[in-house]
Amino acid sequence: MVMSRQRNAPHPPLRGALSRRETELSEDALMSKALSPRERADQSVARGQVRGVALALIAILATTAHATTFRVFGSAGAEAALTPPNDASPLNPNNVAAIPYSTNTADANAIIELMPDDKAWKFRLKARADASDRAADHIEAGEALLQLNPKPWLDVTAGRVIEKWGTGYAWNPTSFIGPKKNPADPNDRLSAYSGLEMLKTDLFVRGTNISLYALQHAAFAARVYRLVNDTDISLVLHRDRNGTQQGIAVARVFGDALELHGEAARRKVLLGGQYTFKNSLNIVAEVYRSGDGATSAEMRSICQLAEDGDLLDANAEYQPLQMARNYGFLRGDLPFGKNEVELITITNLRDRSSIIRATYTRKLTPRVNAYVIETEFAGKRDSEFALIQIARQTIFGLRVYF
């Protein structure tokens, strides 16, 4: 998404199996404390960004006369989700969270790019509109930036930018300034990511890409990337009012089928790899260690709060996929003809509870996909994923690309 010549960790033959057709679970609406009464009240925010979209559109119109390349692309879709409440969850007895049995949503994303023939500059706007029968409709600019290329070795970018750091598939512990990745939706299937306001400078020096970032509230960041002996290596740093964070991300492709990758930051480590078989079956496996996950005692305290009737605080403290210190991720994806089947499992390695999600996608036309996503939760009572406030989720969706 960021318009520079910097290389991200390569996944050439392997990432090819991962397309925009992938249908991932939108867990922000399903498996987060947004399902609690307190958090559902926050769904009406974000209308203030409408003004930013309008200003960005005015900027496009002002520069169109001087542009020689004008592109518009994106997608639009609609989904119907069935989410029966989980009355067995201590966080949702008798469906006190008032979880609806069904929800209908729609969204549209448009990406507009302007660039002259000499590529001296580039303008990019990503606008998104959402509508739902359970929440307020809104529109926002997820990305709106202007990039200048004054020298072959220098790029300068200003505006709202989506930065994607890291080499992991389901988690990116070194992505200090990028959108927080959802392991149940690792490819952002609805293109819902939003960037940060920044001034970014890219320097290309003898095979090394140095990126410097000036962010809001006097924060700054840096990323140094280089290919060393066929291994992609990135060193990253971020400093804000909460202190300084450092990290390293590496990835290497072996032959045409195997890729190994890893990331490490303070108290967080990820190791993983993926392999693509000759029949196009792609397998991804990762193990994630997070030192700031909840302890067993903290998990028990959440259940105790619920048993004592303090459901608001119990739901506020419960944050799925952030409760354990160790997780395992496994994904299998097989495209065949106009069809594609995907299976994802995410397991809490402490209590063995799991999220299991199966997706079937059918390509109706070159630009239209239909899909079904079924998500189930497994685990003993009081385990992390047994606390989910819904029993399961079934999504029927249709998406059009333009």
C-alpha positions in Angstrom: 0.0 0.0 0.0 2.9 2.4 0.7 4.2 3.8 -2.5 8.0 3.5 -2.4 10.6 1.3 -3.9 11.3 -0.4 -0.6 11.1 -4.1 -0.7 9.0 -6.0 1.7 10.0 -9.6 2.8 9.5 -11.7 -0.3 6.9 -14.4 -0.6 6.8 -14.7 -4.4 5.7 -18.3 -5.3 4.0 -18.7 -1.9 1.9 -15.5 -1.7 0.5 -16.2 -5.1 -2.0 -18.5 -3.5 -3.2 -15.7 -1.3 -5.5 -13.4 -3.4 -8.1 -10.8 -2.7 -10.6 -13.6 -3.0 -9.7 -14.8 0.4 -12.6 -14.6 2.8 -11.4 -14.0 6.4 -13.4 -13.7 9.6 -13.9 -10.0 10.7 -13.1 -10.7 14.3 -13.2 -7.1 15.4 -17.0 -7.5 15.3 -17.1 -11.1 16.4 -14.5 -11.9 19.0 -13.6 -8.7 20.9 -15.0 -6.8 23.7 -17.0 -4.8 21.2 -19.6 -7.5 21.8 -20.1 -6.1 25.3 -22.7 -3.4 26.0 -20.0 -0.9 26.8 -18.1 -1.3 23.6 -21.1 -1.5 21.3 -21.8 2.1 22.2 -18.5 3.1 20.6 -19.5 1.9 17.2 -21.1 5.3 16.3 -17.7 7.1 16.2 -15.4 7.9 13.2 -17.8 10.4 11.4 -15.3 13.2 11.8 -13.2 11.7 9.0 -15.7 12.6 6.4 -14.2 16.1 6.2 -10.8 14.6 5.4 -12.2 12.5 2.6 -13.8 15.6 1.1 -10.5 17.6 1.3 -8.7 14.7 -0.4 -11.2 14.6 -3.2 -10.8 18.4 -3.7 -7.0 17.9 -4.0 -7.6 15.2 -6.7 -9.7 17.5 -8.8 -7.2 20.3 -8.4 -4.4 18.2 -9.8 -6.2 16.1 -12.4 -5.4 18.6 -15.2 -1.7 18.0 -14.8 -1.8 14.2 -14.4 -1.3 11.8 -17.3 -2.2 8.6 -15.4 -5.5 8.3 -13.5 -6.5 5.0 -12.0 -9.6 4.0 -10.0 -10.0 0.5 -8.6 -11.4 -1.3 -5.6 -14.2 -3.5 -4.5 -17.7 -3.6 -3.0 -19.5 -6.3 -1.2 -22.3 -7.4 1.1 -22.5 -10.0 3.8 -25.1 -11.7 5.9 -23.9 -13.2 9.2 -25.6 -15.6 11.6 -24.3 -15.3 15.1 -26.3 -17.4 17.7 -25.4 -16.2 21.2 -23.3 -18.5 23.4 -25.4 -18.7 26.6 -22.9 -21.1 28.1 -20.3 -18.3 28.2 -19.8 -16.8 31.7 -19.5 -13.5 29.8 -22.9 -13.7 28.2 -25.4 -15.6 30.4 -28.9 -15.5 28.9 -27.4 -13.3 26.2 -27.2 -10.3 28.4 -24.9 -8.7 25.8 -27.9 -8.7 23.5 -26.0 -10.2 20.6 -28.2 -10.2 17.4 -28.8 -13.5 15.8 -28.3 -12.0 12.3 -26.5 -9.0 10.9 -26.4 -7.6 7.4 -23.5 -5.4 6.3 -22.2 -3.8 3.1 -19.0 -1.9 2.2 -17.3 -0.3 -0.7 -13.6 0.6 -1.2 -12.2 2.9 -3.9 -8.6 3.6 -4.5 -7.7 6.6 -6.6 -4.2 7.2 -7.9 -2.7 10.0 -9.9 0.8 10.0 -11.4 2.5 11.9 -14.2 4.5 10.2 -17.0 7.8 11.1 -15.4 6.7 9.6 -12.0 8.0 12.7 -10.2 5.1 12.4 -7.8 2.1 10.2 -7.0 -1.2 10.9 -5.2 -3.2 8.1 -3.6 -6.5 8.1 -1.9 -8.2 5.1 -0.3 -11.9 5.9 0.6 -14.1 3.4 2.4 -17.9 3.4 3.2 -19.6 1.0 5.5 -23.3 0.3 6.1 -24.9 -2.0 8.6 -28.4 -2.8 10.0 -26.8 -2.9 13.5 -24.5 0.2 13.5 -24.2 3.7 12.2 -23.1 4.1 8.6 -19.8 6.0 8.0 -17.2 6.9 5.4 -13.5 7.5 6.0 -10.2 7.9 4.3 -8.0 5.0 5.2 -5.1 6.4 3.2 -4.5 9.8 1.6 -1.0 10.6 0.7 1.3 12.5 -1.7 4.6 11.0 -2.6 7.4 13.1 -4.2 10.4 11.5 -6.0 12.9 14.3 -6.4 15.9 12.0 -6.8 16.4 8.3 -7.9 17.6 7.6 -4.4 15.0 9.7 -2.5 11.3 9.5 -1.9 9.3 11.8 0.4 5.7 10.9 1.4 3.3 13.0 3.4 -0.3 12.2 4.6 -2.1 9.2 6.0 -0.1 6.1 5.1 -0.7 2.4 5.7 2.7 0.9 6.6 3.1 -2.9 6.6 6.1 -4.0 8.6 7.0 -7.6 9.4 7.3 -11.0 7.8 4.7 -12.9 9.8 1.4 -14.2 8.3 -0.9 -14.1 11.3 1.0 -11.8 13.6 3.6 -9.0 13.2 5.2 -8.2 16.5 7.5 -5.6 14.8 4.7 -3.7 13.1 4.9 -0.8 15.5 3.2 1.8 13.3 1.1 -0.4 11.0 -2.5 -1.5 11.4 -3.0 -4.1 14.0 -3.3 -7.5 12.2 -6.2 -9.7 13.1 -5.0 -13.4 13.1 -8.5 -14.5 12.1 -8.4 -12.1 9.2 -4.7 -11.9 8.3 -5.2 -10.6 4.7 -7.7 -7.9 5.6 -10.3 -9.3 3.2 -12.6 -6.3 3.4 -9.7 -3.8 2.9 -10.5 -2.1 6.2 -7.0 -1.1 7.3 -6.5 2.6 8.0 -3.1 4.4 8.2 -1.4 6.9 10.4 -0.6 10.6 9.6 3.1 10.9 9.0 6.0 12.4 7.0 8.1 9.6 5.6 11.5 9.8 3.9 12.9 6.8 2.0 16.6 6.7 1.2 18.1 4.1 -1.2 21.8 3.8 -0.5 23.9 1.0 -2.0 21.3 -1.7 -1.8 20.0 -0.6 1.6 16.6 1.0 2.1 16.4 3.4 5.0 13.0 4.7 6.0 12.5 7.6 8.5 9.1 8.5 9.9 7.9 11.6 11.7 4.6 10.9 13.5 2.0 12.7 15.5 2.7 13.7 19.2 6.5 14.0 18.6 6.8 10.3 17.9 9.2 8.9 15.3 10.2 5.6 13.8 12.8 4.1 11.5 13.2 1.0 9.3 16.4 -0.3 7.7 16.0 -3.1 5.1 18.6 -5.0 3.2 18.9 -8.3 1.3 21.8 -10.3 2.8 22.8 -13.6 1.3 19.2 -14.1 -0.1 17.7 -13.3 3.3 15.5 -10.2 3.8 16.5 -8.4 7.0 14.6 -5.5 8.5 15.7 -3.6 11.6 12.9 -1.4 13.1 12.6 1.2 15.8 9.8 3.3 17.2 9.8 5.9 19.9 6.8 7.7 21.5 5.7 9.0 24.9 5.6 5.4 26.1 9.2 4.7 25.4 11.3 3.0 22.7 10.7 -0.3 20.9 13.2 -2.2 18.7 12.7 -5.2 16.5 14.1 -7.4 13.8 12.2 -9.3 11.0 13.8 -11.8 8.6 12.5 -14.0 5.8 14.1 -16.3 3.2 12.7 -18.3 0.3 14.2 -21.7 -0.5 13.6 -22.8 -4.1 10.1 -22.4 -5.4 8.1 -23.8 -2.6 9.4 -23.1 0.9 9.7 -19.9 2.9 10.8 -19.4 6.5 10.3 -16.2 8.4 10.6 -14.8 11.9 10.2 -11.6 13.9 11.4 -10.5 17.4 10.6 -7.5 19.5 10.6 -6.8 23.2 8.7 -9.7 24.9 7.3 -11.0 21.6 8.7 -13.6 19.1 7.2 -15.2 16.0 8.5 -18.1 14.0 6.9 -19.6 11.0 7.0 -20.8 7.5 4.9 -21.8 4.5 5.1 -24.4 1.8 3.3 -24.7 -1.6 2.8 -28.1 -3.1 2.7 -28.9 -6.8 -1.1 -29.1 -6.7 -1.1 -25.4 -5.4 -2.0 -26.4 -1.8 -0.4 -23.8 0.4 0.3 -24.5 4.1 1.2 -21.8 6.6 2.3 -22.6 10.2 3.4 -20.2 12.9 4.0 -20.1 16.6 3.7 -16.8 18.5 5.0 -15.9 21.9 3.7 -12.8 23.6 5.1 -11.9 27.0 2.3 -9.4 27.8 -0.5 -12.0 27.4 -2.7 -12.8 30.4 -1.6 -15.2 33.0 -3.6 -18.2 34.2 -4.5 -16.2 37.3 -5.7 -13.2 35.3 -7.9 -15.5 33.2 -9.4 -17.0 36.3 -10.0 -13.4 37.6 -12.1 -12.7 34.5 -14.3 -15.7 35.1 -14.5 -14.7 38.8 -15.7 -11.3 37.9 -18.4 -12.8 35.7 -19.5 -15.2 38.4 -19.7 -12.3 40.8 -22.1 -10.5 38.4 -19.6 -7.8 37.3 -20.1 -8.5 33.6 -19.1 -5.1 32.3 -15.6 -5.3 33.8 -15.3 -9.0 32.9 -16.1 -8.2 29.2 -13.8 -5.2 29.3 -10.8 -7.3 30.4 -11.5 -10.1 28.0 -9.7 -9.6 24.7 -9.7 -12.7 22.5 -6.4 -13.6 20.9 -4.6 -11.5 23.4 -5.2 -13.6 26.5 -2.5 -16.3 26.1 1.2 -16.0 26.0 1.6 -18.7 23.3 -0.5 -19.3 20.2 -0.3 -21.7 17.3 -1.6 -20.9 13.8 -2.2 -23.3 10.9 -3.7 -22.5 7.5 -4.3 -24.6 4.5 -5.5 -23.2 1.2 -6.3 -25.1 -2.0 -7.5 -23.4 -5.2 -9.0 -25.6 -7.9 -10.7 -24.4 -11.0 -13.1 -21.6 -10.1 -13.2 -22.8 -6.5 -11.0 -22.2 -3.4 -11.1 -23.9 0.0 -9.4 -22.6 3.1 -9.1 -23.9 6.6 -7.6 -21.9 9.5 -7.1 -23.0 13.1 -5.8 -20.7 15.9 -4.9 -22.5 19.1 -4.2 -21.2 22.6 -1.3 -23.5 23.5 -1.9 -23.1 27.2 -5.5 -24.3 27.5 -5.8 -25.9 24.0 -9.0 -24.0 23.1 -9.2 -23.2 19.4 -10.9 -21.1 16.7 -11.6 -23.2 13.6 -12.7 -21.5 10.4 -13.5 -23.0 7.0 -14.1 -20.9 3.9 -15.4 -21.9 0.5 -15.1 -19.4 -2.4 -16.6 -19.6 -5.8 -15.5 -17.3 -8.7 -18.7 -16.5 -10.5 -17.1 -14.2 -13.0 -13.6 -12.8 -13.3 -14.7 -9.9 -11.1 -17.4 -11.5 -8.8 -16.8 -13.9 -5.9 -19.3 -15.6 -3.7 -18.3 -17.3 -0.5 -19.4 -19.0 2.7 -17.4 -18.8 6.0 -18.1 -21.1 8.9 -16.4 -20.4 12.2 -16.5 -22.7 15.3 -15.0 -22.5 18.8 -13.7 -25.4 20.7 -12.4 -25.6 24.3 -13.3 -26.5 27.9 -15.5 -24.2 29.9 -13.6 -21.1 31.1 -10.9 -21.6 28.4 -10.2 -18.6 26.2 -12.3 -19.4 23.2 -15.1 -21.0 25.2 -15.7 -17.5 26.6 -16.5 -16.1 23.2 -20.0 -14.5 23.5 -21.3 -16.3 20.4 -21.7 -20.0 19.8 -20.6 -19.9 16.1 -20.6 -17.6 13.1 -21.8 -18.3 9.5 -21.2 -15.7 6.8 -22.7 -15.6 3.3 -21.0 -13.0 1.2 -20.7 -11.6 -2.3 -17.8 -9.3 -3.5 -17.3 -7.4 -6.8 -13.9 -6.1 -7.9 -13.5 -3.2 -10.3 
